[in-house]
Amino acid sequence: MKSDSWLQDKYVKNWFEQIGSERTKTNYKREFPKFLEWIKQTPSEIIESRLQHLTTTNIAKRQFWEQQLIKYMHFLEGKGLRSDTIKGYLRSVQSFFSHNGCKFLFARGQLKPEPTEKEKTERKWVATNEEIRKVYRYAKTPRDRSLILIMYQSGFLPADIENMKIENFSFYDKDGKWQIPETEHYYHYQRREKTNEYQCTMISYEAIADIKMMLSERGFPQKGRLFVSFRDKPLDAREINLAIKSIVERAFPHKIKQWKTKNLRDSYDSALLAGQIPQEHKRLMMGHKRRGSESRYGTPESLEPAIREAYKTVWRFLAVNGFGTPSHKVDLLEKEFREKYSELGELVGELRSEIKTLEEEREKDRDEMMALLYKLQKSKK
């Protein structure tokens, strides 16, 4: 279909009306047209055909669209696309059918893309705590250090971080003064952009220290996006990925091709496993869907004590900077130096102004004295 006319189709409108996540809609708008181009039918024609096939007792006809999706998968494999990319394209098609009451039925493993030869040989890089420490040391700004810590120590993805707003955190008291102790982890929960499930976790006191430093450089704003660019524009997920990747490239230039920023969440998951966190708590801290009766008990607010205790257990596997460690003290000393240097500059400026005024007054007095002497000498003659 040409242009974006497919978006006006009644079945597409019905589909998108049921999807709450704007990011998901954006992904589907990018991926679904590829299927329409391949199948050469309109969304309405596809759904009407599916409904017609579901009324027959002929098994081959009933499974017509399942077979079409399998053929589409093989078509994408022939393009040399990665298996994860293909899954994204297939997911958009499955979502379209499901939200229009025509859900697919596949046997286990029937819709599993074949990995490329490169995927078969490459290894997934899940950074260790030591590697994260090195990446952290290469981060030059409090903003970038905060991003690394929130992804690694709290398990948030860039898509979740881009939506964080200052007013959703209790950074300030009613008078607008900073109130979070730098020696305490901060409990935070929010719905994940990908699944709309609550993720209940902690923002470490290491991250809080860097966030405070970052906000102080911006004059402690009371509202707006937590993370912004150097031009004060909100950072989106892509910009966050690029910022972290540039840091990793400096720290590990020989491994940069293996890097994926989202794998920081895997590093967080590994720490939860190492800390032997109970599975129910782990699901909450990762933002996974709770199972069975678990979902009926507890609100995000009431879960804080359990999450706080679990985080204490796992903290030894997540600590990176360490409040009070030399690297943190260097940051504080640099900040203090900049402030003192600024004060000294202002004082020097004031002194120079006063000296200039005194010199002007002295010059004026000298001129007056010379004029007076001239008059005295003239009167004697």
RAMOMO-V754516 format. One record per pair of residues at least 6 apart in sequence whose ideal C-beta (glycine too) atoms are under 7 Angstrom apart, sorted by sequence separation. I is the first residue (numbers start at 1). J is the second residue. D is the distance in whole Angstrom. If there is no record, write none. Layout:
BEGIN
i=(I/I)
j=(J/J)
d=(D/D)
END
This chain:
BEGIN
i=(6/19/56/97/139/150/172/173/180/191/215/228/229/321/322/39/97/171/172/191/192/228/249/283/321/53/54/227/248/277/16/53/77/136/139/171/189/190/225/76/94/189/229/272/53/150/189/248/53/136/73/76/135/188/272/147/188/245/280/50/187/188/186/245/73/185/186/244/269/185/169/185/284/132/185/241/69/90/184/183/186/285/182/284/69/281/285/87/182/281/6/86/182/180/39/281/6/83/160/163/182/12/1/11/83/160/9/11/160/277/9/10/38/82/159/178/1/9/69/159/6/11/77/80/83/277/6/35/38/77/82/277/66/73/275/65/66/275/66/70/73/1/70/69/272/275/271/274/155/155/176/271/50/154/271/54/154/154/172/51/153/50/47/150/35/153/34/47/149/166/166/167/31/149/150/166/31/35/149/165/166/165/32/165/166/27/31/32/146/149/165/164/164/28/32/146/145/146/161/28/142/146/142/143/142/162/162/162/142/162/159/162/158/161/147/15/18/158/158/15/143/200/201/14/15/200/14/199/199/11/198/197/197/195/197/147/195/192/147/148/147/144/200/198/144/158/200/157/202/201/202/200/139/157/138/202/155/189/135/138/152/135/138/151/155/151/204/206/209/152/153/206/135/152/206/134/187/206/205/213/209/187/187/213/185/125/155/155/125/125/123/132/23/127/126/127/125/124/126/127/183/126/182/126/153/23/149/21/21/20/136/136/133/129/132/137)
j=(12/25/62/103/145/156/178/179/186/197/221/234/235/327/328/46/104/178/179/198/199/235/256/290/328/61/62/235/256/285/25/62/86/145/148/180/198/199/234/86/104/199/239/282/64/161/200/259/65/148/86/89/148/201/285/161/202/259/294/65/202/203/202/261/90/202/203/261/286/203/188/204/303/152/205/261/90/111/205/205/208/307/205/307/93/306/310/113/208/307/33/113/209/208/68/310/36/113/190/193/212/43/33/43/115/192/42/44/193/310/43/44/72/116/193/212/36/44/104/194/42/47/113/116/119/313/43/72/75/114/119/314/104/111/313/104/105/314/106/110/113/42/111/111/314/317/314/317/199/201/222/317/97/201/318/102/202/203/222/102/204/102/100/203/89/207/89/102/204/221/222/223/88/206/207/223/89/93/207/223/224/224/92/225/226/88/92/93/207/210/226/226/227/92/96/210/210/211/227/95/210/214/213/214/214/234/235/236/217/237/237/240/237/240/227/96/99/240/241/99/227/284/285/99/100/285/100/286/287/100/287/287/288/287/289/240/289/287/243/244/244/243/300/300/247/261/303/262/307/307/308/307/247/265/247/311/265/300/247/250/264/248/251/264/268/265/318/320/323/267/268/321/251/268/322/251/304/323/323/331/328/307/308/335/311/255/285/286/258/259/258/267/159/263/263/264/263/263/266/267/323/267/323/270/318/193/320/193/196/196/320/321/320/317/320/327)
d=(6/6/6/6/5/5/6/4/6/7/7/6/6/6/7/7/6/6/6/6/5/6/5/6/5/5/6/5/6/7/6/6/7/6/6/6/5/6/4/5/6/6/7/5/5/6/4/5/7/6/6/6/6/6/6/7/7/6/6/5/6/5/7/6/6/4/4/5/6/7/7/5/6/5/6/5/7/6/6/6/6/6/6/6/6/6/7/6/6/7/7/4/5/6/7/5/6/4/7/7/7/5/7/5/5/6/6/6/5/5/4/7/6/6/4/6/5/6/7/7/7/5/6/6/6/7/6/6/6/6/6/6/6/6/5/7/7/3/6/7/6/7/7/7/6/6/5/5/7/6/6/4/7/5/5/7/7/6/6/7/4/4/5/7/7/6/6/6/6/6/7/5/6/6/6/5/5/5/4/7/6/7/5/6/5/7/4/7/6/6/6/4/7/5/6/4/4/5/6/7/5/6/4/5/4/7/6/5/7/5/5/7/4/6/7/5/5/4/6/5/6/5/5/7/6/6/6/7/3/5/7/5/7/7/5/6/7/4/7/7/6/6/5/5/6/6/5/6/7/7/7/5/5/6/5/4/5/4/6/5/5/6/4/4/4/7/7/6/6/6/7/5/5/6/7/5/5/6/6/7/7/6/6/6/6/6/7/6/4/6/7/6/6/7/5/7/6/7/4/5/6/6/6/6/5/5/6/6/6/6/5/6/5/6/6/7)
END
